[in-house]
Amino acid sequence: MNPFSRRLLRPHLDAYRRALDEAKTDLSVLNFQHACRTADLLRQVEELRAELEALKDIVRRRVAAEQELSHLRQLRDAQPELGQRLN
């Protein structure tokens, strides 16, 4: 029996195999692209988290400075002669 006779009887299987191989290649490329995009997004998220923590630190310092200033103003108002010496 000729080994190529089967291909002559079922040429649609070769087309199916080619399409399947092409689909696997496409999926592999898409998977790589997806992994790269995911890595980029995770890097961006980490950068944003670092920026957020820096912003939180700045806000905490500002709140502490405003509280200290408020406390100093209360002390100044409680002791008017001290306020006159500072001016």
Contact map, one row per residue, 1 for C-alpha under 8 A:
111010000000000000000000000000000000000000000000000000000000000000000000000000000000000
111110000000000000000000000000000000000000000000000000000000000000000000000000000000000
111111000000000000000000000000000000000000000000000000000000000000000000000000000000000
011111110000000000000000000000000000000000000000000000000000000000000000000000000000000
111111111000000000000000000000000000000000000000000000000000000000000000000000000000000
001111111100000000000000000000000000000000000000000000000000000000000000000000000000000
000111111110110000000000000000000000000000000000000000000000000000000000000000000000000
000111111110000000000000000000000000000000000000000000000000000000000000000000000000000
000011111110000000000000000000000000000000000000000000000000000000000000000000000000000
000001111111110000000000000000000000000000000000000000000000000000000000000000000000000
000000111111111000000000000000000000000000000000000000000000000000000000000000000000000
000000000111111100000000000000000000000000000000000000000000000000000000000000000000000
000000100111111110000000000000000000000000000000000000000000000000000000000000000000000
000000100111111111000000000000000000000000000000000000000000000000000000000000000000000
000000000011111111100000000000000000000000000000000000000000000000000000000000000000000
000000000001111111110000000000000000000000000000000000000000000000000000000000000000000
000000000000111111111000000000000000000000000000000000000000000000000000000000000000000
000000000000011111111100000000000000000000000000000000000000000000000000000000000000000
000000000000001111111110000000000000000000000000000000000000000000000000000000000000000
000000000000000111111111000000000000000000000000000000000000000000000000000000000000000
000000000000000011111111100000000000000000000000000000000000000000000000000000000000000
000000000000000001111111110000000000000000000000000000000000000000000000000000000000000
000000000000000000111111111000000000000000000000000000000000000000000000000000000000000
000000000000000000011111111100000000000000000000000000000000000000000000000000000000000
000000000000000000001111111110000000000000000000000000000000000000000000000000000000000
000000000000000000000111111111000000000000000000000000000000000000000000000000000000000
000000000000000000000011111111100000000000000000000000000000000000000000000000000000000
000000000000000000000001111111110000000000000000000000000000000000000000000000000000000
000000000000000000000000111111111000000000000000000000000000000000000000000000000000000
000000000000000000000000011111111100000000000000000000000000000000000000000000000000000
000000000000000000000000001111111110000000000000000000000000000000000000000000000000000
000000000000000000000000000111111111000000000000000000000000000000000000000000000000000
000000000000000000000000000011111111100000000000000000000000000000000000000000000000000
000000000000000000000000000001111111110000000000000000000000000000000000000000000000000
000000000000000000000000000000111111111000000000000000000000000000000000000000000000000
000000000000000000000000000000011111111100000000000000000000000000000000000000000000000
000000000000000000000000000000001111111110000000000000000000000000000000000000000000000
000000000000000000000000000000000111111111000000000000000000000000000000000000000000000
000000000000000000000000000000000011111111100000000000000000000000000000000000000000000
000000000000000000000000000000000001111111110000000000000000000000000000000000000000000
000000000000000000000000000000000000111111111000000000000000000000000000000000000000000
000000000000000000000000000000000000011111111100000000000000000000000000000000000000000
000000000000000000000000000000000000001111111110000000000000000000000000000000000000000
000000000000000000000000000000000000000111111111000000000000000000000000000000000000000
000000000000000000000000000000000000000011111111100000000000000000000000000000000000000
000000000000000000000000000000000000000001111111110000000000000000000000000000000000000
000000000000000000000000000000000000000000111111111000000000000000000000000000000000000
000000000000000000000000000000000000000000011111111100000000000000000000000000000000000
000000000000000000000000000000000000000000001111111110000000000000000000000000000000000
000000000000000000000000000000000000000000000111111111000000000000000000000000000000000
000000000000000000000000000000000000000000000011111111100000000000000000000000000000000
000000000000000000000000000000000000000000000001111111110000000000000000000000000000000
000000000000000000000000000000000000000000000000111111111000000000000000000000000000000
000000000000000000000000000000000000000000000000011111111100000000000000000000000000000
000000000000000000000000000000000000000000000000001111111110000000000000000000000000000
000000000000000000000000000000000000000000000000000111111111000000000000000000000000000
000000000000000000000000000000000000000000000000000011111111100000000000000000000000000
000000000000000000000000000000000000000000000000000001111111110000000000000000000000000
000000000000000000000000000000000000000000000000000000111111111000000000000000000000000
000000000000000000000000000000000000000000000000000000011111111100000000000000000000000
000000000000000000000000000000000000000000000000000000001111111110000000000000000000000
000000000000000000000000000000000000000000000000000000000111111111000000000000000000000
000000000000000000000000000000000000000000000000000000000011111111100000000000000000000
000000000000000000000000000000000000000000000000000000000001111111110000000000000000000
000000000000000000000000000000000000000000000000000000000000111111111000000000000000000
000000000000000000000000000000000000000000000000000000000000011111111100000000000000000
000000000000000000000000000000000000000000000000000000000000001111111110000000000000000
000000000000000000000000000000000000000000000000000000000000000111111111000000000000000
000000000000000000000000000000000000000000000000000000000000000011111111100000000000000
000000000000000000000000000000000000000000000000000000000000000001111111110000000000000
000000000000000000000000000000000000000000000000000000000000000000111111111000000000000
000000000000000000000000000000000000000000000000000000000000000000011111111100000000000
000000000000000000000000000000000000000000000000000000000000000000001111111110000000000
000000000000000000000000000000000000000000000000000000000000000000000111111111000000000
000000000000000000000000000000000000000000000000000000000000000000000011111111100000000
000000000000000000000000000000000000000000000000000000000000000000000001111111110110000
000000000000000000000000000000000000000000000000000000000000000000000000111111110010000
000000000000000000000000000000000000000000000000000000000000000000000000011111110000000
000000000000000000000000000000000000000000000000000000000000000000000000001111111110000
000000000000000000000000000000000000000000000000000000000000000000000000000111111111000
000000000000000000000000000000000000000000000000000000000000000000000000000000111111100
000000000000000000000000000000000000000000000000000000000000000000000000000100111111110
000000000000000000000000000000000000000000000000000000000000000000000000000110111111111
000000000000000000000000000000000000000000000000000000000000000000000000000000011111111
000000000000000000000000000000000000000000000000000000000000000000000000000000001111111
000000000000000000000000000000000000000000000000000000000000000000000000000000000111111
000000000000000000000000000000000000000000000000000000000000000000000000000000000011111
